[in-house]
């Protein structure tokens, strides 16, 4: 597995990361990886993967049905 060395990390940033790691009960390294994971975009899905995710979502949410009238009302909500 690759490694990463961060040079000249500001002390205040290190302290913040260390506090956050402690709050999440993680090591400093694990917290840094988690922060990087959250901040970087994921790999793009292939069209097949995208469709599979949508189909799985629909399967999990069969009871949810929204009419066009409800969609239009939601679009106008909060507008004068």
N, C-alpha and C positions, 0 to 999 in steps of 0.2 A: 504494500500500500504506500502511495506517495506521502511525503512529509512536506511541511511548510514551515519555514522559519520567518518570523516577523521581526524585522530589525527596527530600532528606534521607535518602539511603541510608546506613545506618551504615557506618563505615569498615571495621569487622571483617567485615561481610557482603560488602562490595565486595572486600576482599582474598580472602575465601574463594571468591567467584565467579571472581575473576581467576585464582587458582591452579587451580581446577577447569577453567576454560577452557583454560589452558595445558596441563594434563594431557591434555585431550581434543583438543588442537590445534585449538581453535576460537577465534573472536573472542569478546570479552566479550558482544557483542550476540547472537551465535549461541548461546552457552551459556545466556544468560538466556531465550531463546526455548525452548530445549530443556527447561530446568527448568520453565517454564510449561506446556509441552505435557505433560510427565510428571505434573504435579500437578493439572491440571484434567481433569475427566471429558470423554470424547468426546461427540460428538453421538449422540443415541439413533438406533438403526437402525429403519427401517420394518420391519414384519413380513416383507415380501418380501425385503428385504436380509438380515435375520436368517436366513430360511430358505435363501437362496442361500449364505450363509456356512456353514451347517450342511451343506448338500448338498456343497459343495466340500470341507469337512473330511472327510466320509464318503468321498468319492471318493479323496482322498489317502491315506486310512487303511483301505482295503478289507480288509487282512489282519488288522486288529485286531478281535477278537470277544471279548466278555466275557459269560460266562453269569451267570444270576441267582445261582447258588451262589457264584461268585467275587465277585460284588458283595456278597452277604451276609457272606462271610468278611472282605472288606475293611472293611465297616462295623463288624464286631465286633473287628477287629484293635486290640490295645492296651487292650482293655477287660477288666476282671476277670470 
